[in-house]
């Protein structure tokens, strides 16, 4: 996990700290920090490296990209994105790294929601602009699953249109988007992961619970799974804690919900054989939200 906000009873601070969790020793260990503080970034494994992409800080949206080498334990700067962005979607499919949509915020300017995608070329070491999304999305999920890219949910940028439950998938061979079954629940800033041949989504916001953007009262604990072969959604057990701006990841056939707003850094694990969530230890190294996290 890297970046995001550190929070305790008296302070809330943007951080560049990174920590790794060893599944065998069950211990969090600090690793070398990012080059700068940022939140709402993407953290993803690609080409046997850890990629930290984009995000935002007090200067605005970032185009910064850096990679972590697990052998040298050092971060290296890579070619920047073409468009600075945060709260975007990231996925790898057919050995190509994609980033899509998000926001492009700069101080004293508007905060437009993007509808563009970029992909990274291993041959040129550069980012290239790709297709245009059918809908501008932010705080959504982009998930690689069974040979397709799925764009799920989002915040549409105003309370008139609010949060959206739509989903569509992209065929990288035909270069076309196709609408798929909507999520049962409108949500954004949620966690999503391809796990046990389904797409899992949990937490986020529910626009019906609050008139205030990102109010704690709008947080959710509900979870749903998507079966791509049947093109349908199923409601599963809810998490014990309402979470948003958190991360959902899987290790060794166990799904984990990490941190998030108003969670005190707690971690929950999901047992798909019993359909139950339970708290697990250790908690995160600190109470954090808006960070990036992945498995490696």
N, C-alpha and C positions, 0 to 999 in steps of 0.2 A: 504494500500500500504506500502511496506517495501523495504529497500535497494535501490540499483541503484546508479546513479550519480546525485549529486546536481550541477547545472550549472547556473552561471550568467555571466555578461559581462567580469568579471575579474578572475573567478575561476571555476574550474571543480573538484569536490571532491567526492570520493567514500564515501557512507554513510551507517549507520546501522539504521537510523531513520525510525520509523513507524508512520503512521497516519491513522485514521479511519474517514469515512464520515457518518454523520447521515442524512438519507434521510428526516426526518421530520423537523429538524432544519436547514438543508442545510448548515452545518458547518463542516469543517475539524478540528479534534482534535488530538493532538499528543498522542500516547500510548507508552508504554515501548519499548525501542529500542531492536533490535536484539543483540546477544552477540558479533557479530563482523561485520565489514563492508563487504558488498558483492554486486555484481551485477549479472545479468543473472541467478538469482535464480528462484525457483518456489514457489508460494504462493497459497495454496489451502485449502478449508474447508473439513475436514474429521473427523469422530467420534466426532462431535460437538466441534472440536478444529481447530485452524488455524495452518497450517503446513508450515514452511519455510524450504525449502529443497535445498541443494547444492548451486551452484553459483561459483563465483570466486572472488579473490582479488589479491593483489600484490604477494601473496605467491603461487598462482596457483589455480587449481580447488579445490573445497571443497566437503567433504563428510558429512559436518555438517547438522544435522537435529534438529530443535527445534519446540515446539508447544506452542501456546498461549491460555491460559485459560481465557475466557471472564468474568468469575466470579471473579477470583483472580486477573486478569489483569497482569499476570506474564508469562514469557517464561520459559519453561523447556526443558532441553536437552534430546534428544531421541537417540536411537541406530543409529550410522552413516550408510550411504550407504556403500555397498561393493566396489563401484567404485566412486571416486570423479568425479563430472561432472558439466558442466554448459551448458546453451543454450539447454537444453533437453526438452522433453515433459512429462507432468504430467496429469493424469486423474484418476477418481474414477469410477469403474463399478462393479456391483455385490458386493458392499460394500468392495471392495479391492482397495487399493491405488497403482498405478503403476507409475514408472518413466522409461523413455526409451531414449536411444541414447544420443546425446549431444557430448561435447568435454571433453577430459581429459588432460588439460594443466598443465605442471609443468615448472618452470623457467629453461631456458637453455636446454630445451628438445623440442621434437616435440609436436605438438598439435593435436593428433589423434582424428578422429571422431569415436565415438563408435557405435556399432550395437547391444547393449545388453539392456535388460530390467530387472528391479527389482520390487518386490512387497513386501509390508509390511504385516507381519502376526500379527494380534491382539493377537493371542494365545501365540506366543513366544516373542513378542515385538522386533522382529528382521527383517531385510531386507533379502530377499532371491533372488538369481539370477533366472530369469525366462527364457522365450524364447529368441531366437536371431532374430533380425529384418531381413527382407529380404534385406534391404538397410541401410547403415550407413547414418544417417541424423543429421544435426545440424541446429539450428535456424528454427525449423519446429513447427508444431502444432500437439498435440495429443488430440483428442476430443472424449469424451464419448457421444454417440448419438444413441438413439433407439436401445439399447442393443448391440452395437458394439463399438470398439475403432477405430478411424480413424486417420491415420498418413498422414499428408498433407504437401506438399511442402518441401523445405529444401535448404540449401547451401551444395553442394557436395564436397567442399574442394579445388577446384581449378577453375581457369577461363576457362579451357578447357571444363569442364563439367558444371561449373557454378551453376546457380539456377535451380531447378527442379520443375515442376508443377504436378508431379505424386501424386496419392493418392491411398492408400490401406486401407482395413479394416480388423480387427482381430476379429474372433469369439472365445470368451472365452470358449465356450462349445466344439467346435471341435478342438481348438488350431491351427487354420489355418488362414493365411493371404490370402486375395483375392484382386486383382487389381480392382479399381473402376475408374469411369470417371475422367480424369485429370482436374485440374483447367484450365480455359481458359488462365490464366496469370501466368507466372513464378514469384515466389516471395519467399522471406524468411524474417525472423525477422518481421513478420506480426502479426496482432491480429486475434484471432479466438474464437468463442463462439457458443455453441448450444443454439438457440434462436427461439421461435415460430415455433418449429418443423422443423427447418432447421439449417444447419451449415453456419454461416456467417464468411467470411474472408475479411480483409481490410488492406490496406497499405502495408508496407514492402519495399523491393527493387526490382527493375527491372534491370536485367543485361544488357539490351540493351541500357540503358541510360548513362552508365559510364564504363570506364575501370579500375576504382579505387574502391577497396572494401570499402563498407560503405561510399561512397561519397554522400554528400547531394543531388547532382544532380540526383542520382538514386532513390531517395525516391518516393513513390507512394501515391495516395489518393484513388485509385479505390477500389471498393468492389464487392464481388460476393457471391451468396448464393447457397448452395447445397441441393437438394431435394433427400433424400436417397431412397424414394420409386420409384421415376422416374429415379434415377441415372443420374441426369443432373445438370448442373450449369446454373445460370442466373445472368447476370450483373445487379447491382442495382446502385442507385445514389452514386456518389463519395463523400468522405468527403470534407470539405472545405479546410483542411490543409493536406499536404503530411506528413505522419508519418512513422517512423520505430523505433524499440526498444520501443514500447509503449504497452498498454494493452487495450483489448476489454472486457467489462463485461456488464451484463444486470441486471437491478433492476426494478421490477414492470412493466414489459413489455416495458421497454425502454432500448435501447442499447447505451452504452457510450464508446467513444474513449478517453483514458486518456493519456495526455502528449506525450512523445517521443522526439526523436532528433529534434532540430530546431523548436520546437512548442511553446516555452515560457510558458510551463505548461498549455496550453489551454485544454479545455474539450469540446467535441461535443456530441450531443445526436441524435439518429436516431428514427424517427417516421415511423414505418412500414406501417401505414395506409395511409400516404401521400408520402412515399418513399423520404423523405427529411432529410438531416442533418442540424443541426443548432448549433451554439455555445451556451454554457450554463455557468452559474456561480453557485458556485465559481470556479475559476481555481484551479489547484493543489496547495498545500501549498508552493511548490517551483518548479522551472523549473527542471524537472527530466526525466531521461530515464534509461532503463535497470533495472527497478524495478520490483517487483512482486506485483500483485494485484488480488483480488478475492472478491466475495460477501459472506456474512455470515448472 
